[in-house]
Amino acid sequence: MLLLPILQLPSTLFCLATLEIIGMSIYLELLHLIWLSLLFDFFSETSQHIKSLNFLMHGNDN
């Protein structure tokens, strides 16, 4: 009777470890998406500033 919970311990630990790995991968993927979003915003804003400076320096080239 006491042996049954001890035998289930490795599978329980394996399940917890698997859930931990899944949780960490989701967390890292969210960080990756946030990082990409910030990077995209930075380059979009920088591009807009370059266009504004170009317009100020050269006027309307159309």
ROVEX-68976 format. One record per residue (C-alpha): z, y, x; residue number from 0. Coordinates in Angstrom, 2 decimals. Example, Ala and Ser with C-alpha at 12.3 -4.5 7.8 and 13.67 -1.06 7.14 Angstrom:
BEGIN
        Z        Y        X   nr
     7.80    -4.50    12.30    0
     7.14    -1.06    13.67    1
//
This chain:
BEGIN
        Z        Y        X   nr
     0.00     0.00     0.00    0
     0.84     2.42     2.81    1
    -2.21     1.28     4.78    2
    -4.75     2.51     2.20    3
    -4.21     6.28     2.75    4
    -4.31     5.73     6.53    5
    -7.66     3.93     6.20    6
    -9.03     6.78     4.10    7
    -8.00     9.41     6.65    8
   -11.10     9.14     8.88    9
   -13.48     9.53     5.93   10
   -11.42    12.47     4.62   11
   -11.51    14.13     8.03   12
   -15.24    13.47     8.25   13
   -15.76    15.09     4.83   14
   -13.69    18.10     5.85   15
   -15.58    18.42     9.13   16
   -18.90    18.18     7.26   17
   -17.81    20.88     4.82   18
   -16.67    23.03     7.73   19
   -20.05    22.66     9.43   20
   -21.90    23.49     6.20   21
   -19.64    26.51     5.65   22
   -20.18    27.75     9.19   23
   -23.95    27.38     8.92   24
   -23.98    29.35     5.67   25
   -21.78    32.01     7.28   26
   -24.03    32.23    10.35   27
   -27.14    32.41     8.17   28
   -25.61    35.30     6.21   29
   -24.79    37.09     9.46   30
   -28.35    36.49    10.61   31
   -29.75    37.97     7.38   32
   -27.45    41.00     7.65   33
   -28.51    41.49    11.28   34
   -32.20    41.28    10.35   35
   -31.67    43.71     7.48   36
   -29.95    46.23     9.75   37
   -32.66    45.82    12.37   38
   -35.38    46.34     9.75   39
   -33.62    49.47     8.44   40
   -33.29    50.83    11.96   41
   -36.98    50.35    12.75   42
   -38.06    51.71     9.35   43
   -35.97    54.82     9.87   44
   -37.20    55.20    13.46   45
   -40.79    54.84    12.29   46
   -40.21    57.53     9.66   47
   -38.76    59.88    12.31   48
   -41.76    59.27    14.57   49
   -44.14    60.06    11.69   50
   -42.21    63.26    10.96   51
   -42.26    64.32    14.61   52
   -45.96    63.51    14.84   53
   -46.63    65.65    11.76   54
   -44.56    68.53    13.21   55
   -46.33    68.36    16.56   56
   -49.93    67.83    15.38   57
   -49.96    68.96    11.77   58
   -51.88    67.07     9.13   59
   -54.60    65.05    10.88   60
   -56.41    64.02     7.68   61
//
